[in-house]
Amino acid sequence: MTNSNNITPADRVGTVKEYYFSKKLREIAQLNAQGADIISLGIGGPDLPPSQAVIDTLCEQARLDNTHGYQPYIGIPELREAYAQWYSHYYGVTLDPASEILPLIGSKEGILHITLAFVNPGDGVLVPNPGYPTYTSVSRLAQAEIFNYNLLEESNWQPDFDALEKMPLDKIKLMWVNYPNMPTGAPADMDVLRRIIDFGKKHNIVIVNDNPYSFILHKCRTSILSIEGAKDIAIELNSLSKSHNMAGWRMAMAASNPAFIGWIIKVKSNIDSGQFRPMMKAAVEALKAPDSWYDEVNATYGRRRLIAEKIMDALGCTFSKSQAGLFLWGRIPDSAPSAEAFADNILYNAKVFVTPGFIFGSQGERYIRISLCAKDEKMNEALTRIINLKK
């Protein structure tokens, strides 16, 4: 009989750790089981539902007897057309729904598909620091060499192009960009995005802009593909998770030129088997949302943002009011030993969970992040607990 102690995992498993939130939420569940009643302001999962029309469409379609089979790897034509119309209306970007759009089972999966489509073992990948941890973990799983480019508060979390030019650019294949930025909330700056496109073209580096936050507390909706010639070198990921309160539905898309999309399809079609047709039909309905629907969602986040700012003030943290997205990013007091210790003190003593910035990279070590994805009353209760903690 084989002894499992003699079995070892693939080397790539040793290059990544369990996702921070996976471990921390398990700990919080244990604390709650003991009666702690933790208020979670950590995860960026919208607590609001999609529109009623979206839910009704899902239910109606799911009741049909011909909607439960395998679906096209590239999504149904109606969904690709809806994404194209959405991009045209809100971003001013023209996309061919047949060849320049690929529906995805979430943009997190898209990060894997794109990495496998473009990166060979040993190739370099430019990853922002701070940045979404999945850019790093997926690059490691693909056995790429990671080159962090630092984003600094004094530069409004924008890339330092002089520093980028000093990287070993001849070996770098892919650059991850994320504006409006997570975790810092830095808004998209079209002049900076143009420089990023020029940088990619100059060095033959594929630029991927991860763009799920452009509808959330962002003054102008922006797409990197609206820049002339961007489609030649850039891919954009977008998602209904944040903009349409459909995080658990896993509805996202990639947009680029036909060649890039075709390479990604080769990977994707060997990994998944398409999406549930009723969910795709519901996503078509979601993409028809009027401006008033987005305005109502943003009004809710706007109220919560004001409470989050009061929480930051109560904690002695500093922050920029120009931030966009579902979070508020703040610098912890100089007297705090570390972001992790600071967040743990709040968790264990105020029973409020906020995210320490170190999980996004070394440049996040002196920061915390507060999610706006909790009911107003819960956020106000968290504020009260923190004020009482500081007395």
GIGIWO-V809688 format. One record per residue. N is the residue number from 1. RES is the residue in one small letter. SS is DSSP state (A for helix, B for strand, O for the rest). Layout:
# GIGIWO-V809688
N_RES_SS, N_RES_SS
This chain:
# GIGIWO-V809688
1_m_O, 2_t_O, 3_n_O, 4_s_A, 5_n_A, 6_n_A, 7_i_O, 8_t_O, 9_p_O, 10_a_O, 11_d_A, 12_r_A, 13_v_A, 14_g_A, 15_t_A, 16_v_O, 17_k_O, 18_e_O, 19_y_O, 20_y_A, 21_f_A, 22_s_A, 23_k_A, 24_k_A, 25_l_A, 26_r_A, 27_e_A, 28_i_A, 29_a_A, 30_q_A, 31_l_A, 32_n_A, 33_a_A, 34_q_O, 35_g_O, 36_a_O, 37_d_O, 38_i_O, 39_i_B, 40_s_B, 41_l_O, 42_g_O, 43_i_O, 44_g_O, 45_g_O, 46_p_O, 47_d_O, 48_l_O, 49_p_O, 50_p_O, 51_s_O, 52_q_A, 53_a_A, 54_v_A, 55_i_A, 56_d_A, 57_t_A, 58_l_A, 59_c_A, 60_e_A, 61_q_A, 62_a_A, 63_r_O, 64_l_O, 65_d_O, 66_n_O, 67_t_O, 68_h_O, 69_g_O, 70_y_O, 71_q_O, 72_p_O, 73_y_O, 74_i_O, 75_g_O, 76_i_O, 77_p_A, 78_e_A, 79_l_A, 80_r_A, 81_e_A, 82_a_A, 83_y_A, 84_a_A, 85_q_A, 86_w_A, 87_y_A, 88_s_A, 89_h_A, 90_y_A, 91_y_A, 92_g_O, 93_v_O, 94_t_O, 95_l_O, 96_d_O, 97_p_O, 98_a_O, 99_s_O, 100_e_O, 101_i_B, 102_l_B, 103_p_B, 104_l_B, 105_i_O, 106_g_O, 107_s_A, 108_k_A, 109_e_A, 110_g_A, 111_i_A, 112_l_A, 113_h_A, 114_i_A, 115_t_A, 116_l_A, 117_a_A, 118_f_A, 119_v_O, 120_n_O, 121_p_O, 122_g_O, 123_d_O, 124_g_B, 125_v_B, 126_l_B, 127_v_B, 128_p_B, 129_n_B, 130_p_O, 131_g_O, 132_y_O, 133_p_A, 134_t_A, 135_y_A, 136_t_A, 137_s_A, 138_v_A, 139_s_A, 140_r_A, 141_l_A, 142_a_O, 143_q_O, 144_a_O, 145_e_B, 146_i_B, 147_f_B, 148_n_B, 149_y_B, 150_n_B, 151_l_O, 152_l_O, 153_e_A, 154_e_A, 155_s_A, 156_n_O, 157_w_O, 158_q_O, 159_p_O, 160_d_O, 161_f_A, 162_d_A, 163_a_A, 164_l_A, 165_e_A, 166_k_O, 167_m_O, 168_p_O, 169_l_A, 170_d_A, 171_k_A, 172_i_B, 173_k_B, 174_l_B, 175_m_B, 176_w_B, 177_v_B, 178_n_O, 179_y_O, 180_p_O, 181_n_O, 182_m_O, 183_p_O, 184_t_O, 185_g_O, 186_a_O, 187_p_O, 188_a_O, 189_d_O, 190_m_A, 191_d_A, 192_v_A, 193_l_A, 194_r_A, 195_r_A, 196_i_A, 197_i_A, 198_d_A, 199_f_A, 200_g_A, 201_k_A, 202_k_A, 203_h_A, 204_n_O, 205_i_O, 206_v_B, 207_i_B, 208_v_B, 209_n_B, 210_d_B, 211_n_O, 212_p_O, 213_y_O, 214_s_O, 215_f_O, 216_i_O, 217_l_O, 218_h_O, 219_k_O, 220_c_O, 221_r_O, 222_t_O, 223_s_O, 224_i_A, 225_l_A, 226_s_A, 227_i_O, 228_e_O, 229_g_O, 230_a_A, 231_k_A, 232_d_A, 233_i_O, 234_a_B, 235_i_B, 236_e_B, 237_l_B, 238_n_B, 239_s_B, 240_l_A, 241_s_A, 242_k_A, 243_s_A, 244_h_O, 245_n_O, 246_m_O, 247_a_A, 248_g_A, 249_w_A, 250_r_O, 251_m_O, 252_a_B, 253_m_B, 254_a_B, 255_a_B, 256_s_O, 257_n_O, 258_p_A, 259_a_A, 260_f_A, 261_i_A, 262_g_A, 263_w_A, 264_i_A, 265_i_A, 266_k_A, 267_v_A, 268_k_A, 269_s_O, 270_n_O, 271_i_O, 272_d_O, 273_s_O, 274_g_O, 275_q_O, 276_f_O, 277_r_A, 278_p_A, 279_m_A, 280_m_A, 281_k_A, 282_a_A, 283_a_A, 284_v_A, 285_e_A, 286_a_A, 287_l_O, 288_k_O, 289_a_O, 290_p_O, 291_d_A, 292_s_A, 293_w_A, 294_y_A, 295_d_A, 296_e_A, 297_v_A, 298_n_A, 299_a_A, 300_t_A, 301_y_A, 302_g_A, 303_r_A, 304_r_A, 305_r_A, 306_l_A, 307_i_A, 308_a_A, 309_e_A, 310_k_A, 311_i_A, 312_m_A, 313_d_A, 314_a_A, 315_l_O, 316_g_O, 317_c_O, 318_t_B, 319_f_O, 320_s_O, 321_k_O, 322_s_O, 323_q_O, 324_a_O, 325_g_O, 326_l_O, 327_f_B, 328_l_B, 329_w_B, 330_g_B, 331_r_B, 332_i_O, 333_p_O, 334_d_O, 335_s_O, 336_a_O, 337_p_O, 338_s_O, 339_a_A, 340_e_A, 341_a_A, 342_f_A, 343_a_A, 344_d_A, 345_n_A, 346_i_A, 347_l_A, 348_y_A, 349_n_A, 350_a_A, 351_k_O, 352_v_B, 353_f_B, 354_v_O, 355_t_B, 356_p_B, 357_g_A, 358_f_A, 359_i_A, 360_f_A, 361_g_O, 362_s_A, 363_q_A, 364_g_A, 365_e_O, 366_r_O, 367_y_B, 368_i_B, 369_r_B, 370_i_B, 371_s_B, 372_l_O, 373_c_O, 374_a_O, 375_k_O, 376_d_A, 377_e_A, 378_k_A, 379_m_A, 380_n_A, 381_e_A, 382_a_A, 383_l_A, 384_t_A, 385_r_A, 386_i_A, 387_i_A, 388_n_A, 389_l_A, 390_k_A, 391_k_O
